[in-house]
Amino acid sequence: MNRGISRRFFQSAPDKSNLSLEAASGSDADRRLFRQQRILPVCSMDRVMISVRGLGMRLESGGRPVDVLTGVSLEVPARQFLAVAGPSGSGKSTLLGLIAGLDQPTTGRIVVNGVELTGLGEDALARFRGDTIGYVFQSFHLIPTLTALENVAVPLELAADPDALERAQALLREVGLEERAHHYPVQLSGGEQQRVAVARAVARRPTLLLADEPTGNLDSATGKQIIDLLVALNHNLGSTLVLVTHDPALAALADRMITLRDGRIVSDETGNGGAA
């Protein structure tokens, strides 16, 4: 995900943005966090959370058109954990950004949670993201002038939650960072920053969580903690999780894995107990 798109995710709707949160937490903390959160309404795996039809994305590069995505179609049931794999440049992050409504496709249509994103204006897209989607970036994207506590509180305050700071404090406690609440991002390790980022992404309990290489800048042990946290959210809160990764071991944890190559889906496989 490039920096321009990440800025649009954060800035498009000052009234209701849902910012990315970075997290890395042990399994005990994961379980406590998700037991204490309000459980989302039960979603049947028969209900479609994401429907993509005939999706194409063409960009200009050096004055020549480049097809980043071509003829991509898929459906993702609610509560499914989908991994998106493929080599660099295959279109994985572009697909994730389109599903988040961060950009408009050249062709095709995208429906998320019953709402057709293609054709919505920027304000409507931003409101939809704030209400529905949590996004975890590879490079954390915490706001450097805010403390960990303030970063987690931002989406809650933008949603006019009167208990924003208290809830943010509880989220930091559950990801093991209560004592780091008043530290700025520059004072946190990479794993700590990603824990803050995940906490912020889940602060409004999104029905859809999108993660773009969330462990790419972390060591393997810390990366596993982040994945454990994301998987716990998927399983225990009933959120749908779409994870972009280069790591076959992480992709193997998913219910289902699609592989992109040259902007096309070249395989769609059932993984750990899911149905493709």
C-alpha positions in Angstrom: 0.0 0.0 0.0 1.6 3.3 -1.0 1.7 6.3 1.2 -0.8 8.3 -0.8 -3.5 5.6 -0.4 -2.7 5.3 3.3 -3.1 9.0 3.8 -6.5 8.8 2.1 -7.6 6.1 4.4 -6.8 8.3 7.4 -7.8 11.7 6.1 -10.8 11.3 3.7 -13.4 11.7 6.4 -12.5 13.8 9.4 -15.9 12.9 10.9 -15.7 9.1 10.9 -12.3 7.7 9.7 -11.3 4.3 11.0 -7.5 4.4 11.4 -5.2 1.5 11.2 -3.9 0.1 14.4 -0.8 -2.0 14.9 -0.7 -4.8 17.4 1.4 -7.6 18.7 0.1 -9.4 21.7 0.5 -12.8 23.4 -2.3 -15.3 23.2 -3.5 -14.7 26.8 -3.9 -11.0 26.1 -5.7 -11.8 22.8 -8.2 -13.9 24.6 -8.9 -11.3 27.3 -9.3 -8.6 24.7 -11.9 -10.4 22.7 -13.8 -11.7 25.7 -14.3 -8.2 26.9 -15.3 -6.7 23.6 -19.0 -6.6 22.6 -19.6 -9.6 20.4 -20.8 -8.7 17.0 -24.1 -10.2 15.8 -23.6 -13.7 14.6 -22.9 -13.8 10.9 -23.6 -16.9 8.9 -20.8 -18.1 6.6 -23.5 -18.2 4.0 -23.7 -14.4 4.0 -21.4 -12.8 1.5 -19.2 -10.1 3.0 -17.2 -9.2 -0.1 -18.3 -9.7 -3.7 -15.9 -8.7 -6.5 -17.0 -9.0 -10.1 -14.8 -8.5 -13.2 -12.4 -6.2 -11.4 -9.8 -4.4 -13.4 -7.3 -1.7 -12.5 -5.2 0.1 -15.2 -2.6 2.6 -14.3 -0.2 4.8 -16.3 3.5 4.1 -16.0 6.1 5.9 -18.1 3.3 7.1 -20.4 2.1 3.5 -21.0 -0.9 1.7 -19.6 -0.2 -1.1 -17.1 -2.9 -3.6 -16.1 -2.4 -4.1 -12.4 -5.6 -6.3 -12.0 -7.5 -8.0 -14.8 -10.8 -9.8 -14.6 -10.7 -10.5 -10.8 -13.8 -12.1 -9.4 -14.4 -13.6 -6.0 -16.8 -13.9 -3.1 -15.7 -13.9 0.5 -18.3 -15.2 3.1 -18.8 -13.4 6.3 -16.4 -14.6 9.1 -14.0 -16.2 6.7 -10.2 -15.8 7.0 -8.9 -15.2 3.5 -5.2 -15.0 2.7 -4.1 -13.3 -0.5 -0.7 -14.5 -1.7 1.5 -13.9 -4.7 4.8 -12.4 -5.7 5.6 -8.7 -5.4 3.8 -6.7 -8.1 1.0 -9.3 -8.5 -1.7 -6.8 -7.4 -2.3 -8.0 -3.9 -2.2 -4.6 -2.2 -4.1 -3.0 -5.0 -6.9 -5.5 -4.6 -7.0 -4.9 -0.8 -7.1 -1.1 -1.3 -9.9 -1.4 -3.8 -11.9 -3.6 -1.3 -11.4 -0.8 1.3 -12.7 1.8 -1.1 -9.3 3.6 -1.1 -9.4 3.8 -4.9 -11.8 3.2 -7.7 -11.3 0.3 -10.2 -11.1 0.9 -13.9 -13.7 -1.8 -14.5 -15.9 -4.1 -12.5 -17.9 -3.8 -9.2 -17.2 -4.3 -5.5 -19.9 -4.9 -2.9 -18.9 -5.0 0.7 -21.4 -5.9 3.5 -24.2 -5.3 1.1 -23.0 -1.8 -0.1 -21.7 -1.3 -3.6 -18.6 0.8 -3.3 -18.0 1.5 -7.0 -19.7 4.8 -7.7 -19.8 6.1 -4.1 -18.4 9.5 -3.5 -15.4 10.2 -1.2 -17.5 11.3 1.8 -19.8 8.2 1.6 -16.8 5.9 1.2 -15.1 7.5 4.2 -18.2 7.1 6.3 -18.5 3.4 5.2 -14.8 2.7 6.0 -15.2 4.3 9.5 -18.3 2.2 10.3 -17.3 -1.1 8.7 -13.6 -1.6 8.0 -10.4 -1.8 10.1 -7.1 -1.6 8.2 -3.7 -2.7 9.4 -0.7 -1.4 7.3 2.7 -2.9 7.1 4.4 0.3 8.1 2.2 1.0 11.1 1.2 4.5 10.1 0.7 5.8 13.6 0.4 9.5 14.0 3.8 10.6 15.3 2.6 13.6 17.3 0.2 11.5 19.3 0.9 9.0 22.2 -0.1 5.4 21.9 -3.2 6.1 23.9 -4.2 9.0 21.7 -3.6 7.0 18.5 -5.9 4.3 19.7 -8.5 6.8 20.8 -8.6 8.7 17.5 -11.3 6.6 15.7 -13.4 6.5 18.8 -13.2 10.2 19.3 -14.1 10.8 15.6 -17.1 8.6 16.2 -18.0 10.8 19.2 -17.6 8.0 21.7 -17.8 9.7 25.2 -15.6 7.0 26.7 -12.9 7.1 24.0 -9.9 7.4 26.3 -11.2 4.8 28.7 -11.8 2.3 26.0 -8.4 3.1 24.4 -6.7 2.5 27.7 -8.5 -0.8 28.0 -7.4 -1.9 24.5 -3.8 -1.0 25.3 -4.0 -3.0 28.5 -5.2 -6.0 26.7 -2.4 -5.9 24.1 0.1 -5.6 26.9 1.0 -1.9 26.5 -0.7 -0.2 29.4 2.6 1.0 30.7 3.5 2.5 27.3 0.3 4.4 26.9 1.9 7.8 27.1 4.9 7.0 24.9 5.1 8.4 21.4 5.6 6.1 18.4 9.3 6.9 18.1 9.7 5.6 21.6 8.1 2.2 20.8 9.6 -0.9 19.2 8.3 -2.1 15.9 6.3 -4.8 17.6 4.9 -2.3 20.1 3.9 0.0 17.3 2.1 -2.8 15.5 0.2 -3.7 18.6 -1.0 -0.1 18.9 -1.9 -0.2 15.3 -4.0 -3.3 15.6 -5.7 -2.0 18.7 -6.7 1.1 16.8 -7.9 -0.9 13.8 -10.2 -3.0 16.0 -11.3 -0.1 18.3 -14.7 0.3 16.6 -15.1 -3.5 16.2 -15.1 -3.6 12.4 -17.1 -6.3 10.6 -14.2 -6.5 8.0 -10.5 -6.4 8.9 -8.0 -5.9 6.1 -4.3 -6.4 6.8 -1.6 -5.6 4.3 1.6 -7.5 5.1 1.2 -6.7 8.8 4.2 -8.7 9.8 6.5 -7.5 7.0 8.5 -5.2 9.2 8.7 -7.5 12.3 10.8 -10.4 13.4 9.2 -13.8 13.2 8.3 -14.1 16.9 6.7 -10.7 17.1 5.0 -11.3 13.7 3.4 -14.5 15.1 2.0 -12.5 18.0 0.3 -10.1 15.6 -1.1 -12.9 13.5 -2.4 -14.6 16.7 -4.2 -11.4 17.5 -5.8 -11.0 14.1 -6.9 -14.6 14.0 -8.4 -14.3 17.5 -10.4 -11.3 16.2 -11.6 -13.3 13.2 -12.6 -16.3 15.3 -14.0 -14.7 18.4 -15.6 -11.5 17.2 -17.0 -12.9 14.0 -15.2 -10.4 11.8 -14.1 -11.2 8.3 -10.3 -11.1 7.9 -8.5 -10.6 4.6 -4.7 -10.8 5.0 -2.1 -10.0 2.3 1.1 -12.0 2.8 4.2 -13.3 1.1 4.7 -15.9 3.9 3.4 -19.4 3.0 3.3 -20.3 6.7 0.9 -17.4 7.5 -1.2 -18.1 4.5 -1.6 -21.7 5.7 -3.4 -20.5 8.8 -6.3 -19.1 6.7 -9.6 -20.8 5.9 -8.8 -20.1 2.2 -6.0 -18.8 0.1 -6.1 -17.1 -3.3 -2.9 -16.5 -5.3 -2.5 -13.6 -7.6 0.0 -13.5 -10.5 0.3 -10.7 -13.0 -3.0 -9.2 -11.8 -5.1 -12.4 -12.1 -6.3 -15.1 -9.6 -4.4 -18.2 -10.6 -5.5 -20.4 -7.7 -8.2 -20.5 -5.0 -7.6 -23.2 -2.4 -9.3 -24.2 0.8 -7.0 -23.9 3.8 -7.4 -24.5 7.5 -11.0 -25.7 7.8 -12.6 -23.2 5.4 -14.6 -23.6 2.3 -13.5 -21.9 -0.9 
